[in-house]
Amino acid sequence: MKRKVEIFEKEQFEAEDHFYPKALNSQLHAMVSHFFNLDHERIIKRYSHLNPKVDTDVLKKILKSQSKHFFWGGADLFYVTTANGNRSMVVLETNSCPSGQKSMPPRTDSDEYRGYRYLIENSFLPQLKKKRLPKGALAVIYDKNYMETSGYAATIAELTGEKVYLIPHFHNEKQFVKFEKGVMILTLEDGTEVPIRAAFRYVTQKPWNRIPTGTKTFIYNSTLVCLAGGRNKLLANTAYQLFNSEIVASGLNIHTPETIKDVSKVEVPLWVQKFGGKAVVKNPYSNAGQGVYTITSQEELDEFMQGDYAYDQFIVQSLIGHYEWSSTNQYGKRYFHIGTIPNKRDNIFIADLRVMVYSSPKGFYPCAIYARRAKSPLSAEAPKNSWEVLGTNLSVKLNENEWSSDTSRLMLMDRKDFNSLGIGMDDLIEAYIQTVLSIVAIDKMAQTLTNQKGQFRFKLFKSLDNDASLLKEILL
């Protein structure tokens, strides 16, 4: 496929180009609409009422804080429970360029741009006003999700009145941009060079191998965020642990599966055994459901061990499944899936929740929410193909730079799908707070990885993540 740079100008936003067909005419569920209308004070009041040990001052400070590096992100969460019936939202991972806008019903009948406008108007544009930028144009760079990236480009053009360049930036393909003294330079087909003062980034596949960690062009979000945890599950886990230690006295906590990091391939069977033979093994640097291996049997473990992998380190996590076959530790079974409301065939499906938030001058706000269910139903018998029961990601990789999406398993926050999820207002509030906590944790890690001059602390990063294959890829 020959890719090209496109130019967007005012009045080019067409809703049918930037939303899934099933989302175009959907109606937001009343409960979700009510959630989006809650301000920080009401969220804090409700959350502290249900969690009386939480320090409301600390929670308020976090929700009203502004990120320094991680300006928009999305968390994937499982809604789970324990054998004693204690429900929880568990953060699986946090993404630094999350999808979600194309799946979001409108908040009002006149809400043409939906989440695109909320994010650009309240987060992206305020950041441009705060920063000293080189002279140049505005751009959106992408390597996936054309439907949403073109939506962002059209929205930025509409709100600024400027031309916005939509630039393909794929791994191992023709590069339309280069960096000179920290400034992104776009080269057009006729050879004209256009400096870029700010770029909205939706580059997900190894972004650090073609975008430097520090640039004079403002990149929203920078690749520093990806390395600090936004696309690095290993460092994300470290960030969560450090932030949990910082806020432990406040009664707040990022809930995650039990995680073992810095695991070499030969060590994987030992940790799988530690979790009772049920575990999840992850390539720390992949996304979109790639590089995730669910293991519930010796056959699946053997299949994993026979594979060849691009990186040297893995993380191993406790597996959340049915109560009868979730991971165990010295304390027994920690979590199992609540799943969807049984359908007409009495089938329950595992589903996750994606919550996208952005950082604004007034704090963090939710932007889009959607859910995804697994392909096969959940049962008390351990599955032979566990990914079909446990895997919720919709992305389907066709080849290195070509993707499709299985939208048949997409669950919108509309009147039809939301009721079948089996979650309520307090679950939405918990998911939002868990998402904000995870983003703040990674933002703090990003701050730790930069010195006073704003330069990437490569030696510190290496001490935290000494994966030789990854270190060779990082463009400083």
N, C-alpha and C positions, 0 to 999 in steps of 0.2 A: 504493500500500500504506500503510495506516494503522499506524504503529508506536507502541508503548507501552512504558512502563517496567514491568519485571517485578521481583518480589521473590523472592530465593532464601533458603531457610533450611536448617537441618541435615537430613540424610537425604534430600536431593533429587537427589543425583547418580545418574543412570542411565546406565550405560556406552553403551547403544545410542544415546543422544542426543548423545554427544560424540566418537564415533569413526566413521570410515568403515566400512561393512559389511565390506569386505575386510580391515580391520584388527582387527575385533572378535575373531575367533577365530584370528588369525595367531599364529605361534610365532616368536619372535626367533631369528635365525640365531646359531649357537653362537659364531662369530667376533665378531659385533657384541656379543653378551652378554659375551664375554671383554673386549672393549674397554671397555665401560661399567664393568667391575669393576677396571680398572687405576687405581691411584692416581697422583698426580703424580710420585712418585719413579720408578716403573717406566716411565712415559711418557718422562720426561726421560732415563733411562738408555738406553732403546731409541733415542730420537731422536738423542741425542748419539753413540751408537755408530755410527749410519749417517751422521751429519753431524759428524765429529770436530772441525771448526773452530768449532762452536757453543759459546759460553760457557754452561756449565750453570748457573752462579750467576744470570746474567741471565734465562735461561729460567725458572728456578725462581721468581725474584722476580716475573716477569710472571704466571705461572700461579697464584701464590698471592696476587696483589694483589686489591684490592677497587675496584670502580668508584665514582666519585663521582656520575655522572649516568646512564651507560649500563649498566643493571642486567641486561637480558636482550636478546639479539639473535640473529640468524641470518645466516650467510653463504651465498651461493650460489656454488658452486665448480665449475669444469670440471676433470676429470682429463685431463691432456694429456701429450704427450711431444714430444721434438725429433727431428730427423733422426738424431741420434746415439744415440737411445734413452734420453735422460734424462727420466724421468717427473717430473711436478710437479702440484701442486694450485694452481690459479689462481683468485683471488678476483674474481668478476664484480661483486658488490655486497654491501653489508651492510644488513640491514633492522632497524629499531628496534622493530617489532611483528611478528615473524615468525610464520607459521603452522607447524604441524608436529605438534602433539600428537595430532590426530585421525588421523594416519597412522602412529603409533608402536605396534608390538607390545609386549605387557607384558614386563617383565624377569623376573618370576616369576609363578607361577600365582595368587598372592594379590595381585598388583599391580593392584588395581581402578582406581585413579586415574591410574596411569602417570605421565607427565611433568607432568601438572597439579599433582600433589601435590609432586613434587620441587621444582618451580619456586616454588610458593607457600610451602611449608614452609621451604625453605632460602634463599630470596632475598627474596621480597616481605615476608613477616612479620618477618624480622630487620631490614629497613629501617624498618618502622613503630616498632620498639622503640628505634631509634637517634635518631629525629627528634622534635622538639617540634612537635606537631600541634594544630590547632584542634579544638575539640570537634565531633563529628559522626559520621556513619555511614560505612560502607564502600561502594564502588561499583565497577562495571566499566563503562567507556564504550566504545562500539564503533561502527564504520560499515561493518563487513564481517565475514564469518566467524562467523555466529551459533553454529554448532556448537561452536567452541572457546571463544568468549567466554562462552557460557552454562556451559560446563564449568569455566571459571575462577571464575565467580560461585558455582557450586554447591560448588566445592572450598574457596573462601575461607569460605563460610558453614559448611561442615562443620568446618574447622579452627579457626575463631574462635568458633563458636556464636552469631554475630551475624546479623542480617538483612543481606543484600547486595543493593543495587539494581543491576540490569542496565539501562543507560541507552543508548538509541539516540542517536547524536550525528553525524548525517549532514550533509554539505555541502548547502546550499540546501534544507534541510527544516526542519520544526518543531524548535526548540531547547528541550530540557527542562532545560538547565542554563545558568546565568549565573555570572559571577564578580563578587563584591563584596569589595573590599579584599583581593583575592588568594584568597578562599575560594570554592570551588565551591558553588553553591546549586542544589539540585534542586527543581523545582516539580512537585508531583504533580497528578493530574487534578482533585482537589477544591480545588486552590489552596494546599495545605499546602506550606510551604517547608522543605526538609531540608538542613542544612549537611553537606557531605561532608569528612571529615578526610583520606581517602586514596582514590585511584582507580587501579585497574589499567586502563591505556589500550591499546585496540586500535583506534585511529583512524588510518587510513592515508592518506586522501585530503585533501591540503592541511591537515593538522591545525593548522598555525600560524595559520590564518585564523579559528579559533574557540576556540583554547586558548592563553592567554598563555604566553610563554616562561618566566616566573617566577611561581609561585603559592605561597600558604601551604598550600593543600591539597597533600599529597604526591601527585604523579602519576608513575606507574611505567610507562614512561619519560616524561620531560618532552618538550615540543616542541622545547626547546633541542637535544636529542639528534638530532631529525630534521633541524634546520637545520645542525647540525655535521657531518652526514654520514650519519645513519641513514636519511634520506629525501632526501638531497641529494647526488647522485653527484659533483657538481662539488667540493663541499667535502670529500667523502670522499677524493677523489683527492689533494687538498692535505694532508689528515690523514695519509694513507698515506705520502706523500713525506716529510713532516716526521718522522714516527716512524721510517721507514726510515733517515733520516739520523742519528737519535738512537741506533739500535741497530746500525748498520752494523759497528761494531768487534766486536760479539758473534757475528757470523756469521749472525744472524737477518735475515729479510727478508719483507715482504708481497709475494707474487707477484701481479701484475696484468697485464692486457694493456697494451700501450703506449697512453698516453692523452694526447689533446690537449684542453685545456679552454678555456673562454671563446671558443667559436667561434660567430660569427654565421652565420645561414643562408646568406648569400651566400658565405661562406668555405668552406662544407662541401665543394664539389667539389675544391678545392685540396688539402685534407687527405685526401680519398678517393684522389686521384691519388697522393699521397705514399705511401699504403699499397698501391700497385700496383693500384688500382681495386677493392679488396676492403676493406670497413670496416664498422663498426657505429656508427650515429649515435644518440645518446640525448638525450631530454629529461631534464635532470638531476633533475627533481623528481617524476617519475611512478614508478609501481611496478606490480606484478602483471602484468608483461609489456607494459604500456601504454607508448607513447612510445619504443619501441625499434625501430630500422629497420636491418635487415641489408641490406647493399648488395654484390652480387656482379656487377652488370652495369650498363651505361649506362641501361637501361630502369628499373631499380630506383632509380637515382640521380635520373633525371628525375621519377619518380613522387614521390619525397621532396621535390624542389624545388618541385613544384606545390602542395604542401600548405600549409595555414595552421596556425599553432601559437600556443599561449597564451603562451609565454615567448620571450625574446629570445636566450638563450644555449643552446648545445648543447655536448656533448662528443663527440669522435670517437675511437674506439678501433680498434686493430688487430683484424681478424676472425680468429677461430680456427675453421677448418673442416677439410676434408680436406687432406692434404699437397699435393695438386695445385692447390688453390685457396684456401689461407690467405693472409692479408696478408703482404706483404714489406716490408722496410725496407733500410737500407744494409748490414745484416749478413745479409740473406737472410730465410728463413722461420724464425720463432722457435718457434712452437708449432703442433701440430695435434692433433686429437681422437683419443683412444684408443677411445672408444665402447664399446658393449656387446659381449659375446661374440656371435659370429654365431649367428643363430637357424637353424631348420631350412631356411629359404630362403636361407641364407648372407647375410642382411641384418645390417648393423651400424648401430646407431642412436646418435646423439649423446645423452648423458645428463648431467645435472648432479647435484650433491649438495647438499642443504640441511642444514647443521649448526646446531642451535640450542644455545646455551649460556647459563648464567646466572652472575651474580656473587654469591658468598656470603661470609660471614665467613672461610671457609677457602680462598677462591680461586674460580677458574672451573671449572665442571663441565659436561659435555655433558648435554643434556636430551632431545633428540629428533633423529633423523636420518631423512631419506627422500630418494628420488631421483625424477627425472622424465625421461622420454625424449621425444625429438622425434617428430613425427607421421610423417615420411617417412624412409626409410633414407638413410644416407650413401653416396656413391659418388664415384668419381674425376672425374666430370663435374660441372662447376658447375651448380647447380640454377637453373631459371627462377624458381621461387618459393623463395627462399632461407630464408624464415622457417619453412616447413614442415620443412626439414631441420635448421635451427639453433635454432629456438625451442622451449624446453622448458617454459615456464611453463604451468600448468594452468588458471589463471583465465581465464574468458570473461566479458567485459563485455557485459551485455544492454542497459543504459542507464546513466544517470549514477550511480545508486545501487543497481543490481541486478547481481548476479554469479552465475555458475554455475561449475562446475569439471569439467574433462575428466579424470575419474579413471581412464579406460582407459589413460592413459599414466603413472599413478602407480606407482612401484616401491618396495615396502616393504623394510624391513630384515629380511625373514623368510627362511625356508629356501628358498623358491621364487625370489623376485625377486633376492635379494642375489647368488646365484651367477651370474646373467646379467650383472651389472654389470661384472665383470672387475676388481674392486679387492680389496685385502687389508688386513691389519692395519696395515701401515705407511702405507697411503693414508689410513686412518681417523685415525691419529695425526697425520699431516701436515694433514689437513683440519681437525681440532680445533685444532691450534696456529695455523694460518692464520686461523681464525675468531676465536680469542682475540686475536691480534695486531691484527686489523682493528678489533675492538671497543675495545681499549685505545687504539688510535690515535684513534678518533673520540671516546672519552671524554676524551682529552687535549685535543682540539680544543674540546670543549664547555667544559672548564675554562678554556681560553684565551679563550673568548667570554664569560666572566663576570668581573665585577670583584670586589673584595674584599667588597663588600656582597651578592654573589650576583646582581647585576643584569646583564641582557643588554647586551653592548657592541655596540650597533647600528652605530656608525661603523666599528668594526673589521670587523664582518661585511660591511658595504657595501663596504669596500675589498677584501675577499676574493671577494665575489660581488655585483657591481654590476649585477644584473638588475632593471631598474625594475619589471617586472611582478610579480616575486616580492616585492620590497621593500614594495610597496603592500599585500600580503596579510598581512604579519606583524603579529600582535596582541601588542603589548608589555605 
